């Protein structure tokens, strides 16, 4: 767990009290902090004098714009009923990310999680139902957001093409290994991609970015990649994560329960459903980029095998998920 050395600085603690009215008592090192530690410079669970728990995070100045937009987005969603989107607290001056010695700090309520049984969560229809309910509520809460906060539309097509240019230059073996999967997407998906309707998405929606109370959602965290994306994006990311955990998970209760409720709610367009299996495959390239960055050869090998399985069983998956191609 990353630790904040600023909590040893009396000047910082006084500044924090002036900003948020939080009187620091101690760092709580016994808690596991959910979410990726890489999204902040450092972070820690702190306790104030009355015994309340907070998550204190530090970000570099260059992340201010992204974090500010995330905070404004979650504030809007909270205000429109999506209370399980966990956001940060404003200072007394109404700021989300005040600066101390050139770096931005953010505070949010700390909520503990009962964790996730892996891979047991794939057997849980209740988890699938609750994940679907969150997306349905988010779709409703975000209806008036897009005219108020600017988001650059995201193109997985452009992302993949850029990734292949980089792989050809720096990872030629990976370029050759993954080219067949690009060729599959180029048969139809790449041309159809521009027609996918876009909406606000979480951007990294999967169970490890959820704080759980058994099978119920306490809060959804790690909104750094939130933005304007195809309406099938979050659902495809979740289902893709289920399959990489265990390929059989693609037909297990978590996925089937989740997709049944999302389909019934109508939050994904007909064309989004038509290309839903292909979009799962396309999104795996974002994970591939992560494995390349980390030089994780084991995951690179696993990812290639998984992409091959998705293509091999795509028509079978359409049947299991009750998706008509035409």
Buried (B, 14 or more C-beta within 10 A) or exposed (E): EEEBEBBEBEEBBEBBEEBBEBEBBEBEEEBEBBBEEEBBBBBBBBBBEEEEBBBBBBBEEEBBEBBBBBBBBBBBBBEBEBEBBBBBBBBEEEBBBBEBEEBBBBBBEBBBBEBBBEBEBBBBBBBBBBBBBBBBBBBBBBEEBEEEBEBEEBBBBEBBBEBBEEBEEEBEEBBEBBEEBBEBBEEEBBEBBEEBEBBBBBBBBBBBBBBBEEBEBBBBBBBBBBBBBBBBBBBBBBBBBBBBBEBEBBBBBBBBBBBBBBBEBEBBBEBBBBBBBBBBBBBBBBBBBEBBEEEEEEBBEEBBEBBEBBBEBBEEBBEBBEBEEE
